[in-house]
Amino acid sequence: MAQSSTETDWVSRFADEVIAESERRAPGKPVVVASGLSPSGPIHLGNLREVMTPHLVADEIRRRGHTVRHLVSWDDYDRYRKVPNGVEGVDETWAEHIGKPLTSVPAPAGSPHPNWAEHFKAAMVESLAELGVEYDPISQTEQYTAGTYREQILHAVRHRADIDAILDQYRTKKAPKKQTQKPLDAAELEAEEGSGAAAEDDGSGGGAGYFPYKPYCGRCEKDLTTVTSYDDDTTELAYTCTACGFAETVKLSEFNRGKLVWKVDWPMRWAYEGVVFEPSGVDHSSPGSSFVVGGQIVREIFDGVQPIGPMYAFVGISGMAKMSSSRGGVPTPADALKIMEAPLLRWLYARRRPNQSFKIAFDQEIQRLYDEWDKLEAKVADGTVLPADAAAHSRAARTAAGELPRTPRPLPYRTLASVMDITAGHDEQTLRILTELDPDNPVTSLDEVRPRLDRAENWITNQVPADQRTIVRDEPDTELLGSLDDEGRESLRLLLDGLDTHWSLDGLTTLVYGVPKVMAGLDPEAKPTPELKLAQRAFFALLYKLLVSRETGPRLPTLLLAVGADRVRKLLGA
């Protein structure tokens, strides 16, 4: 029995609603939720929300013992709209393919995949597997070219005047102001419409008048075609191609080389698949948008029911400008999974309601996100976690099928990142440092801290600018050491004298914070004061300058362990 909505998180509340609606529509049948992805270019982290929102709801429904189908429609029969910027292996010659189905466009040069769509699908398929997303894939190329939707197409064409009248209600209205929301900042990344097909027109006009179906040309394969005549009795359809001049007459009842225009295609699929839940991006949910118009078309044309469809908001990327998925260089789920474990990425989508914006960090902020996650894990372990936070954690760490892989010994990400920064990924030195973090419970194998260690190494190597990397000095800074006054030399002596007895992460933390206290005549355990904090900052800056020639760097206890006691003594003038 479902919990009361007041006690549960957003996922449970949607699951309650979807189960009830599914039972009302199709008692005893599997619950159907859906996502749509267009492999027109890199499928980015905003697009991932199109999948994660229904996935989380579907997974909750599975946990309750119901059968669920999560359909992921690959809109690979959409037209190739433009050549994306910055995609490796692609140049201006790809412009000759504009107007073809994505599955008829060559993959970028050097790709092992047979076409454009498969190239961009591949990374997403791999990422969804790593994220534990269970789904039923549907290729719209396969559906259309196999004639799967033939009856639906013929039905839509027979009712083209009715569809035109519905669309006209929205065409004649004054264009609404585009919905806006408070921007995240310069790092905003747009979560685009699910299909990516929104730029299509709503139907062709020609000798046949309004027509909700676009043939792909029999010669050049492009959709730059105009239907010139259609016979409802024989289904004979004549079209001409404005790109190459080709013209032909076909029987639509036997023709499989074309597709319904987007604003008709989407509601047709809702009815055909019996979709109960499908979210949509902010642009889809504005007045006159595809979701709104589709709701009327699915009811009045296809005798179906519009899905429960929450709007999902933008996903931001720290430090990156707002982009669309057709641009090169847009962070994808695969990029995120190189620097963070799957449970953390799932948690970012699970803990915020779909209509709430959030950021995914590729900069220093990732260390704070990991700290938050580790604190949440600790609260779950000791039973102090709040119910909604516990639910988000559960959805992140496991699915109905079981636990996601996790790091056996999850040391702080910032510590691992600092170690990998200093060691440049040298395994033997890394293990030596990690062993010394906690001598009473030493790390005995790097496998204990993987995959988190590998994610931290990838972040340091690929995301941290070279001028922010840590380079330990080879030789002492004799000029700086020679310029120190008696107080400066005494503070270094106290640190060096305490190294052996404090050689652990906790011990060195006590030591580096304690030296300025002793210098001020205070007990090493004294509470910090504003004056003491200033003295500590000055002492830390001195140590950083002597060790790494900068005034900042990794946390000093980690840095000291990484450098090693002998080298610390050498650089500090012992």
Secondary structure, DSSP 8 states (H G I E B T S, - for coil): ----GGGS-HHHHHHHHHHHHHHHHSTTS-EEEEEEE--SS---TTTHHHHHHHHHHHHHHHHTT--EEEEEEE-TTSB-----TT-TT--GGGGGGTTSBGGGS---TT-SSSSHHHHHHHHHHHHHHHTT---EEEEHHHHHHTTTTHHHHHHHHHTHHHHHHHHHHHHSS------------TTEE----SSS-TTS-S-B-STT-SBSEEE--TTT--S-EEEEEE-TTT-EEEEEETTT--EEEEETTT--SEEE-HHHHHHHHHHHHT--B--EEGGGGSTTSHHHHHHHHHHHTS-----B--EE--EEETT-----TTSTT---HHHHHHHS-HHHHHHHHHSS-TTS-EEE-SSTHHHHHHHHHHHHHHHHHHT---HHHHHHHHHHHEETTEE----SS---HHHHHHHHHHHTT-HHHHHHHHHHH-TTS----GGGGTTHHHHHHHHHHHTS-GGGS----SS--HHHHHT--HHHHHHHHHHHHHTGGG-SHHHHHHHHHHHHHHHTT--TT----HHHHHHHHHHHHHHHHHHHSSS--S-HHHHHHHH-HHHHHHHTT-
